Amino acid sequence: MLRKTSHLPARLGAGARPVLVVVIDTEEEFDWTKPFDRASVGTSSIAGQPLMHERVYDRLGIVPTYVIDWPVATTPASVAVLRGLMEAGRCEIGTHLHPWVSPPHDEEVSTFHSYAGNLPRQLEYDKLRQLTDAITRSFGRAPTTFKAGRYGLGAHTAESIAALGYQIDASVVPYTAFTDDGGPDFRAYDEHPYTFEAGGRRLLELPNTAGYTGWLRAQGPALYELAQQGWARKLHMGGILSRSGALERIRLSPEAANGAELRRLTSALHGAGCEVFSLTYHSPSMVPGHTPYVRTDADLERFIATVHDYCTWFRDELGGEFMSITGLAARLQS
């Protein structure tokens, strides 16, 4: 995990417009209802990514970051699609480690090991190094942005990515714990970017955007923990809080929220001083049938419309602007 004792806030400064970045978890297709499988390495959905550029990103001047994993980085057809976008200045390329499909394959495939931070230190580093080298070969540029698959940061991840030349991490999910199946605990982290020390270097953390809305949002973390207790679940406490408008926990993703919820979260966080927002989704959602979020052509149309309408609202109503991750990092670190 990232040691909080070394954190320094990274701020845009007084009077700055809010900034939106887009980060896409760019990965193989697999059955989300089945155990992790090293044989699931298809990447046909990468061919569907340019559609979001044609319908949304190019029109609005958005340069998203595709954080890619081993199957994507080593499949020539997928590389051709993404490298074409990158070389045209239409996207940036980062790194996304799914350990179960990333060599060396020295660990048992399991839910616990699907969080790369749970692997032995050297094995996690070796997987990161091989993936980084593969991306550099395929794209002609060394990646500087990292996002852990399944948000699986561990005790040594930060030092490993620092040693490999990364400058930005985008793995933290504020107010969220993945401890039920062995994952990290981010409940002590909020939505604001910060810098931190690792391996003798200072890196930038750009958290996923998640948070609370409603008139009880100030008590959000405590109430959410309470709502997860067995007795509270039996009483449907979480649903009652949400339906009453008292408290909702929302993540800034068209896979996890509709347009009204995305706007509601953004307005609440911006009103409380949040300057930087990160919109995220998974690349297989751009082709129907690969994720639970987009099963049909109609789902895909709604998905694209949600991204378009939210980004347009962010610019025109909230008064925000769009930046690439590296552009934002340069601004924050200056």
Backbone hydrogen bonds in HBPLUS format (Angstrom, degrees):
<---DONOR---> <-ACCEPTOR-->    atom                        ^
c    i                          cat <-CA-CA->   ^        H-A-AA   ^      H-
h    n   atom  resd res      DA  || num        DHA   H-A  angle D-A-AA Bond
n    s   type  num  typ     dist DA aas  dist angle  dist       angle   num
A0006-SER N   A0003-ARG O   3.30 MM   3  6.00 161.4  2.34 115.2 119.8     1
A0007-HIS N   A0004-LYS O   3.17 MM   3  5.22 168.5  2.19 111.0 112.8     2
A0008-LEU N   A0195-THR O   2.91 MM 187  5.21 145.8  2.03 143.9 150.7     3
A0195-THR N   A0008-LEU O   2.79 MM 187  5.21 160.4  1.83 152.8 156.9     4
A0010-ALA N   A0193-PRO O   3.15 MM 183  5.41 161.9  2.19 126.3 121.6     5
A0016-ALA N   A0013-GLY O   3.22 MM   3  5.80 158.4  2.27 138.1 137.6     6
A0321-GLU N   A0018-PRO O   2.90 MM 303  6.37 150.8  1.99 157.3 166.2     7
A0019-VAL N   A0275-GLU O   2.89 MM 256  6.31 161.3  1.92 163.4 169.1     8
A0277-PHE N   A0019-VAL O   2.82 MM 258  6.13 155.6  1.88 161.3 169.5     9
A0020-LEU N   A0321-GLU O   2.94 MM 301  6.34 151.3  2.02 155.5 164.7    10
A0323-MET N   A0020-LEU O   3.20 MM 303  6.33 159.9  2.25 151.9 153.0    11
A0021-VAL N   A0277-PHE O   2.88 MM 256  6.31 158.5  1.93 159.6 165.9    12
A0279-LEU N   A0021-VAL O   2.91 MM 258  6.31 163.2  1.94 164.1 163.0    13
A0065-THR N   A0022-VAL O   2.89 MM  43  6.27 158.8  1.93 152.8 158.7    14
A0023-VAL N   A0279-LEU O   2.93 MM 256  6.26 161.8  1.96 159.6 165.4    15
A0024-ILE N   A0065-THR O   2.89 MM  41  6.20 168.2  1.90 162.7 164.9    16
A0067-VAL N   A0024-ILE O   3.06 MM  43  6.12 153.0  2.14 151.6 160.1    17
A0025-ASP N   A0281-TYR O   2.89 MM 256  6.19 155.3  1.95 159.0 161.4    18
A0283-SER N   A0025-ASP O   2.86 MM 258  5.90 169.1  1.87 146.6 146.4    19
A0026-THR N   A0067-VAL O   2.82 MM  41  5.53 160.1  1.86 157.1 158.1    20
A0069-ASP N   A0026-THR O   3.19 MM  43  6.60 133.2  2.42 162.9 176.1    21
A0029-GLU N   A0042-GLY O   2.82 MM  13  5.57 156.5  1.87 154.3 162.0    22
A0034-LYS N   A0031-ASP O   3.15 MM   3  5.60 168.9  2.16 116.8 120.3    23
A0040-SER N   A0037-ASP O   3.17 MM   3  5.61 162.8  2.20 112.9 118.0    24
A0046-ILE N   A0043-THR O   3.16 MM   3  5.87 166.6  2.18 120.4 124.5    25
A0047-ALA N   A0044-SER O   3.28 MM   3  6.10 155.3  2.34 119.5 123.7    26
A0048-GLY N   A0045-SER O   2.93 MM   3  5.34 152.9  2.00 110.0 118.5    27
A0049-GLN N   A0046-ILE O   3.13 MM   3  5.51 167.9  2.15 114.6 118.4    28
A0051-LEU N   A0048-GLY O   3.38 MM   3  5.93 150.4  2.47 112.4 119.8    29
A0052-MET N   A0049-GLN O   3.16 MM   3  5.98 138.5  2.35 125.5 131.8    30
A0053-HIS N   A0050-PRO O   3.03 MM   3  5.01 121.8  2.39  95.4 110.8    31
A0054-GLU N   A0050-PRO O   2.94 MM   4  6.27 160.8  1.98 157.5 162.0    32
A0055-ARG N   A0051-LEU O   2.96 MM   4  6.12 156.3  2.02 150.4 156.7    33
A0056-VAL N   A0052-MET O   2.84 MM   4  5.49 143.7  1.98 134.9 144.0    34
A0057-TYR N   A0052-MET O   3.06 MM   5  6.39 151.2  2.15 140.2 145.1    35
A0058-ASP N   A0053-HIS O   2.83 MM   5  5.19 160.8  1.87 131.4 137.6    36
A0060-LEU N   A0056-VAL O   3.06 MM   4  6.21 145.9  2.18 154.7 164.9    37
A0061-GLY N   A0057-TYR O   2.84 MM   4  5.74 120.1  2.21 146.2 160.2    38
A0062-ILE N   A0057-TYR O   2.92 MM   5  4.65 162.3  1.95 135.6 138.5    39
A0092-GLU N   A0064-PRO O   2.89 MM  28  6.31 147.5  2.00 149.9 158.3    40
A0066-TYR N   A0092-GLU O   2.86 MM  26  6.19 162.9  1.89 160.3 154.8    41
A0094-GLY N   A0066-TYR O   2.87 MM  28  5.91 167.6  1.88 132.2 133.6    42
A0068-ILE N   A0094-GLY O   3.06 MM  26  6.13 164.8  2.08 121.6 116.7    43
A0096-HIS N   A0068-ILE O   2.82 MM  28  4.88 145.2  1.94 132.7 124.1    44
A0073-ALA N   A0069-ASP O   2.90 MM   4  6.05 165.5  1.93 159.7 164.6    45
A0074-THR N   A0070-TRP O   3.03 MM   4  6.04 133.0  2.26 152.8 162.9    46
A0075-THR N   A0072-VAL O   3.45 MM   3  5.44 172.4  2.46 105.6 107.8    47
A0078-SER N   A0075-THR O   3.04 MM   3  5.46 118.7  2.43 112.1 126.6    48
A0079-VAL N   A0075-THR O   2.97 MM   4  6.19 164.4  2.00 161.7 166.8    49
A0080-ALA N   A0076-PRO O   2.92 MM   4  6.08 156.8  1.97 148.6 154.6    50
A0081-VAL N   A0077-ALA O   3.28 MM   4  6.56 155.9  2.34 143.8 148.3    51
A0082-LEU N   A0078-SER O   3.15 MM   4  6.42 174.7  2.15 158.1 158.3    52
A0083-ARG N   A0079-VAL O   2.69 MM   4  5.64 159.5  1.73 155.8 162.7    53
A0084-GLY N   A0080-ALA O   3.06 MM   4  5.96 150.9  2.14 135.6 143.1    54
A0085-LEU N   A0081-VAL O   3.25 MM   4  6.59 153.6  2.33 142.0 148.3    55
A0086-MET N   A0082-LEU O   2.88 MM   4  6.13 162.1  1.91 149.9 155.2    56
A0087-GLU N   A0083-ARG O   2.82 MM   4  5.94 171.1  1.83 154.6 156.7    57
A0088-ALA N   A0084-GLY O   3.20 MM   4  6.24 134.3  2.42 135.0 145.8    58
A0090-ARG N   A0085-LEU O   2.86 MM   5  5.07 153.5  1.93 165.0 156.1    59
A0089-GLY N   A0086-MET O   2.92 MM   3  5.17 159.0  1.96 111.9 116.9    60
A0095-THR N   A0145-THR O   2.90 MM  50  6.25 156.6  1.95 152.1 159.5    61
A0147-LYS N   A0095-THR O   2.89 MM  52  6.20 150.5  1.98 157.1 166.5    62
A0149-GLY N   A0097-LEU O   3.07 MM  52  5.03 132.4  2.31 126.8 130.7    63
A0101-VAL N   A0098-HIS O   3.19 MM   3  5.97 156.7  2.25 124.2 129.7    64
A0102-SER N   A0099-PRO O   3.26 MM   3  4.94 166.0  2.28 101.2 105.1    65
A0114-SER N   A0110-SER O   2.99 MM   4  6.14 114.3  2.43 135.5 152.2    66
A0114-SER N   A0111-THR O   3.05 MM   3  5.01 146.2  2.17  97.5 108.0    67
A0115-TYR N   A0112-PHE O   3.43 MM   3  6.05 163.4  2.46 110.4 114.8    68
A0118-ASN N   A0115-TYR O   2.86 MM   3  5.70 168.1  1.87 128.7 132.8    69
A0119-LEU N   A0116-ALA O   3.03 MM   3  5.45 163.7  2.06 114.5 119.8    70
A0117-GLY N   A0152-GLY O   2.95 MM  35  5.49 136.0  2.15 140.1 150.6    71
A0124-GLU N   A0120-PRO O   3.00 MM   4  6.27 167.7  2.02 168.6 172.2    72
A0125-TYR N   A0121-ARG O   3.05 MM   4  6.26 163.0  2.08 149.8 154.8    73
A0126-ASP N   A0122-GLN O   2.83 MM   4  6.04 158.2  1.88 148.6 154.8    74
A0127-LYS N   A0123-LEU O   2.97 MM   4  6.19 159.0  2.02 152.3 157.1    75
A0128-LEU N   A0124-GLU O   2.98 MM   4  6.22 162.9  2.01 150.5 155.5    76
A0129-ARG N   A0125-TYR O   2.78 MM   4  6.00 158.8  1.82 154.5 160.7    77
A0130-GLN N   A0126-ASP O   2.98 MM   4  6.10 168.9  2.00 149.0 151.8    78
A0131-LEU N   A0127-LYS O   3.00 MM   4  6.11 161.4  2.03 149.3 154.9    79
A0132-THR N   A0128-LEU O   2.85 MM   4  5.96 161.9  1.89 148.4 154.0    80
A0133-ASP N   A0129-ARG O   2.93 MM   4  6.11 162.0  1.96 151.3 156.0    81
A0134-ALA N   A0130-GLN O   2.96 MM   4  6.15 154.0  2.03 142.9 150.2    82
A0135-ILE N   A0131-LEU O   2.96 MM   4  6.23 161.6  1.99 155.7 159.6    83
A0136-THR N   A0132-THR O   2.98 MM   4  6.17 160.8  2.02 149.1 154.8    84
A0137-ARG N   A0133-ASP O   2.94 MM   4  6.17 156.9  1.99 148.9 154.8    85
A0138-SER N   A0134-ALA O   2.97 MM   4  6.14 161.8  2.00 148.6 153.8    86
A0139-PHE N   A0135-ILE O   2.92 MM   4  5.92 151.5  2.00 151.9 158.1    87
A0140-GLY N   A0136-THR O   2.84 MM   4  5.21 129.9  2.09 135.2 143.2    88
A0167-GLN N   A0144-THR O   2.92 MM  23  5.28 161.4  1.96 133.2 138.1    89
A0168-ILE N   A0144-THR O   3.05 MM  24  6.25 152.5  2.13 167.5 167.4    90
A0146-PHE N   A0168-ILE O   2.92 MM  22  6.23 153.8  1.99 146.2 154.1    91
A0170-ALA N   A0146-PHE O   2.79 MM  24  6.15 144.8  1.92 159.9 168.0    92
A0151-TYR N   A0148-ALA O   2.91 MM   3  4.74 142.6  2.06 129.1 123.3    93
A0152-GLY N   A0149-GLY O   3.11 MM   3  5.90 165.4  2.13 121.8 124.8    94
A0153-LEU N   A0151-TYR O   2.90 MM   2  5.99 139.9  2.06 108.2  96.5    95
A0160-SER N   A0156-HIS O   3.11 MM   4  6.32 154.7  2.17 152.0 159.6    96
A0161-ILE N   A0157-THR O   2.94 MM   4  6.24 166.0  1.96 162.9 165.0    97
A0162-ALA N   A0158-ALA O   3.01 MM   4  6.11 154.5  2.07 145.9 153.5    98
A0163-ALA N   A0159-GLU O   3.02 MM   4  6.14 155.5  2.08 142.1 148.3    99
A0164-LEU N   A0160-SER O   3.13 MM   4  6.38 134.5  2.35 139.3 151.3   100
A0166-TYR N   A0161-ILE O   2.97 MM   5  5.40 157.9  2.02 160.5 153.6   101
A0165-GLY N   A0162-ALA O   3.13 MM   3  5.27 164.1  2.15 108.6 111.9   102
A0204-LEU N   A0167-GLN O   2.99 MM  37  6.32 164.8  2.01 149.2 153.2   103
A0169-ASP N   A0204-LEU O   2.83 MM  35  6.23 160.4  1.87 163.3 168.6   104
A0206-LEU N   A0169-ASP O   2.87 MM  37  6.23 166.5  1.89 167.2 171.5   105
A0208-ASN N   A0172-VAL O   2.85 MM  36  6.04 165.8  1.87 174.5 175.5   106
A0175-TYR N   A0189-TYR O   3.22 MM  14  6.05 142.7  2.37 148.3 153.9   107
A0186-PHE N   A0176-THR O   2.69 MM  10  5.10 148.8  1.78 152.8 157.8   108
A0178-PHE N   A0184-PRO O   2.78 MM   6  5.35 169.0  1.79 164.7 168.1   109
A0183-GLY N   A0178-PHE O   2.72 MM   5  4.48 136.7  1.90 144.9 134.3   110
A0182-GLY N   A0179-THR O   3.23 MM   3  4.76 175.0  2.23 100.3 101.2   111
A0189-TYR N   A0186-PHE O   3.00 MM   3  5.43 167.0  2.02 120.9 123.9   112
A0194-TYR N   A0205-GLU O   3.22 MM  11  5.38 152.3  2.30 138.6 146.8   113
A0205-GLU N   A0194-TYR O   2.71 MM  11  5.38 174.5  1.72 176.7 178.7   114
A0196-PHE N   A0203-LEU O   2.86 MM   7  5.43 149.6  1.95 146.3 155.4   115
A0203-LEU N   A0196-PHE O   2.79 MM   7  5.43 158.0  1.84 166.6 165.6   116
A0198-ALA N   A0201-ARG O   2.77 MM   3  5.36 157.1  1.82 155.7 163.2   117
A0201-ARG N   A0198-ALA O   2.93 MM   3  5.36 161.0  1.97 117.6 124.0   118
A0252-LEU N   A0209-THR O   2.87 MM  43  5.46 176.0  1.88 159.5 158.9   119
A0211-GLY N   A0250-ILE O   3.00 MM  39  5.70 156.4  2.05 157.4 165.0   120
A0250-ILE N   A0211-GLY O   2.90 MM  39  5.70 158.6  1.95 163.1 169.3   121
A0213-THR N   A0248-GLU O   2.91 MM  35  5.22 148.7  2.01 142.9 152.1   122
A0248-GLU N   A0213-THR O   3.01 MM  35  5.22 148.0  2.12 136.8 139.6   123
A0217-ARG N   A0214-GLY O   3.05 MM   3  5.26 156.6  2.11 119.7 118.4   124
A0216-LEU N   A0246-ALA O   2.86 MM  30  5.33 154.9  1.92 155.5 152.2   125
A0219-GLN N   A0216-LEU O   2.91 MM   3  5.56 145.2  2.03 118.9 128.4   126
A0220-GLY N   A0217-ARG O   2.94 MM   3  4.61 159.5  1.98 105.5 108.0   127
A0223-LEU N   A0219-GLN O   2.94 MM   4  6.05 170.6  1.95 167.0 170.0   128
A0224-TYR N   A0220-GLY O   2.80 MM   4  5.82 159.0  1.84 159.7 165.6   129
A0225-GLU N   A0221-PRO O   3.11 MM   4  6.25 161.4  2.15 145.0 149.5   130
A0226-LEU N   A0222-ALA O   3.06 MM   4  6.31 154.2  2.13 143.1 150.5   131
A0227-ALA N   A0223-LEU O   2.86 MM   4  6.11 152.5  1.93 147.1 154.4   132
A0228-GLN N   A0225-GLU O   3.19 MM   3  5.30 145.8  2.32  99.0 108.8   133
A0229-GLN N   A0226-LEU O   3.12 MM   3  5.58 163.5  2.15 113.3 118.5   134
A0232-ALA N   A0229-GLN O   3.01 MM   3  5.23 115.8  2.43 101.6 117.6   135
A0233-ARG N   A0229-GLN O   2.88 MM   4  6.19 153.0  1.96 160.0 168.7   136
A0234-LYS N   A0230-GLY O   3.13 MM   4  6.40 155.3  2.19 147.0 153.2   137
A0235-LEU N   A0231-TRP O   3.22 MM   4  6.51 139.6  2.40 135.9 146.1   138
A0237-MET N   A0232-ALA O   2.98 MM   5  5.32 178.2  1.98 153.6 154.1   139
A0236-HIS N   A0233-ARG O   2.95 MM   3  4.80 156.2  2.01 100.6 108.0   140
A0240-ILE N   A0236-HIS O   3.03 MM   4  6.32 156.6  2.08 153.4 160.6   141
A0241-LEU N   A0237-MET O   2.95 MM   4  6.20 164.0  1.98 155.8 159.4   142
A0242-SER N   A0238-GLY O   3.01 MM   4  6.22 157.7  2.06 147.5 153.9   143
A0243-ARG N   A0239-GLY O   2.87 MM   4  6.00 174.9  1.88 155.3 156.8   144
A0244-SER N   A0240-ILE O   3.05 MM   4  6.04 148.4  2.16 145.0 152.9   145
A0246-ALA N   A0241-LEU O   3.04 MM   5  5.19 127.2  2.33 158.2 164.3   146
A0247-LEU N   A0241-LEU O   3.16 MM   6  5.19 167.8  2.18 118.5 119.2   147
A0245-GLY N   A0242-SER O   3.05 MM   3  5.28 154.2  2.12 106.1 114.3   148
A0253-SER N   A0251-ARG O   2.80 MM   2  5.72 125.5  2.09 115.0  98.5   149
A0280-THR N   A0252-LEU O   3.25 MM  28  6.72 158.0  2.30 151.4 157.4   150
A0256-ALA N   A0253-SER O   3.05 MM   3  5.28 141.8  2.20 104.4 114.6   151
A0257-ALA N   A0253-SER O   3.03 MM   4  6.07 133.5  2.26 153.4 165.9   152
A0262-LEU N   A0258-ASN O   2.94 MM   4  6.23 157.4  1.99 156.7 163.7   153
A0263-ARG N   A0259-GLY O   3.00 MM   4  6.23 161.8  2.04 151.5 155.9   154
A0264-ARG N   A0260-ALA O   2.90 MM   4  6.03 153.1  1.97 143.0 151.3   155
A0265-LEU N   A0261-GLU O   2.94 MM   4  6.10 163.5  1.96 151.5 154.7   156
A0266-THR N   A0262-LEU O   3.05 MM   4  6.19 167.7  2.06 146.7 150.6   157
A0267-SER N   A0263-ARG O   2.90 MM   4  6.01 164.7  1.92 151.0 155.2   158
A0268-ALA N   A0264-ARG O   3.06 MM   4  6.20 160.1  2.10 144.9 150.4   159
A0269-LEU N   A0265-LEU O   2.94 MM   4  6.16 170.0  1.95 160.7 162.8   160
A0270-HIS N   A0266-THR O   2.84 MM   4  5.88 161.5  1.88 149.9 156.0   161
A0271-GLY N   A0267-SER O   2.92 MM   4  5.95 155.9  1.98 141.8 148.8   162
A0272-ALA N   A0268-ALA O   3.19 MM   4  6.39 128.4  2.47 133.9 146.6   163
A0272-ALA N   A0269-LEU O   3.07 MM   3  5.06 134.5  2.28  94.6 107.5   164
A0274-CYS N   A0269-LEU O   2.89 MM   5  5.30 165.1  1.91 143.0 139.4   165
A0273-GLY N   A0270-HIS O   3.00 MM   3  5.11 163.6  2.03 108.2 111.9   166
A0285-SER N   A0282-HIS O   3.05 MM   3  5.76 156.5  2.11 120.7 127.7   167
A0286-MET N   A0283-SER O   3.02 MM   3  5.86 170.6  2.03 128.9 131.3   168
A0287-VAL N   A0284-PRO O   3.22 MM   3  5.84 163.1  2.25 119.9 120.7   169
A0289-GLY N   A0294-VAL O   2.88 MM   5  6.24 161.1  1.92 139.2 144.4   170
A0300-LEU N   A0296-THR O   3.07 MM   4  6.44 152.2  2.15 145.6 152.8   171
A0301-GLU N   A0297-ASP O   3.03 MM   4  6.37 155.7  2.09 148.3 154.2   172
A0302-ARG N   A0298-ALA O   3.05 MM   4  6.34 159.7  2.09 149.0 154.1   173
A0303-PHE N   A0299-ASP O   2.85 MM   4  6.04 152.4  1.92 147.3 156.0   174
A0304-ILE N   A0300-LEU O   2.94 MM   4  6.18 167.2  1.95 157.6 158.5   175
A0305-ALA N   A0301-GLU O   2.96 MM   4  6.09 161.9  1.99 146.7 152.5   176
A0306-THR N   A0302-ARG O   2.84 MM   4  5.99 149.5  1.93 145.4 153.5   177
A0307-VAL N   A0303-PHE O   3.18 MM   4  6.52 159.3  2.22 149.3 153.6   178
A0308-HIS N   A0304-ILE O   2.92 MM   4  6.17 168.5  1.94 155.8 159.2   179
A0309-ASP N   A0305-ALA O   2.84 MM   4  5.89 171.7  1.84 151.8 154.7   180
A0310-TYR N   A0306-THR O   2.98 MM   4  5.98 158.4  2.03 143.5 150.0   181
A0311-CYS N   A0307-VAL O   2.99 MM   4  6.08 170.2  2.00 152.5 155.5   182
A0312-THR N   A0308-HIS O   2.96 MM   4  6.09 159.2  2.00 151.2 157.3   183
A0313-TRP N   A0309-ASP O   2.96 MM   4  6.07 158.4  2.01 142.7 148.9   184
A0314-PHE N   A0310-TYR O   2.82 MM   4  6.08 156.9  1.88 151.6 158.6   185
A0315-ARG N   A0311-CYS O   3.10 MM   4  6.35 153.1  2.18 144.5 150.2   186
A0316-ASP N   A0312-THR O   2.82 MM   4  5.94 175.2  1.82 160.2 161.3   187
A0317-GLU N   A0313-TRP O   2.82 MM   4  5.08 151.4  1.90 132.9 142.6   188
A0318-LEU N   A0313-TRP O   3.12 MM   5  6.55 156.9  2.17 155.7 160.4   189
A0320-GLY N   A0314-PHE O   2.85 MM   6  5.52 160.2  1.89 152.6 149.1   190
A0328-LEU N   A0324-SER O   2.90 MM   4  6.12 158.5  1.95 151.0 156.7   191
A0329-ALA N   A0325-ILE O   2.82 MM   4  6.04 161.3  1.86 152.2 157.8   192
A0330-ALA N   A0326-THR O   3.01 MM   4  6.15 158.8  2.06 143.5 148.4   193
A0331-ARG N   A0327-GLY O   3.14 MM   4  6.34 152.2  2.22 140.1 147.7   194
A0332-LEU N   A0328-LEU O   2.81 MM   4  6.10 163.0  1.84 159.4 163.8   195
A0333-GLN N   A0329-ALA O   2.84 MM   4  5.87 163.0  1.87 152.2 157.3   196
A0334-SER N   A0330-ALA O   3.10 MM   4  6.00 121.2  2.47 131.6 143.4   197
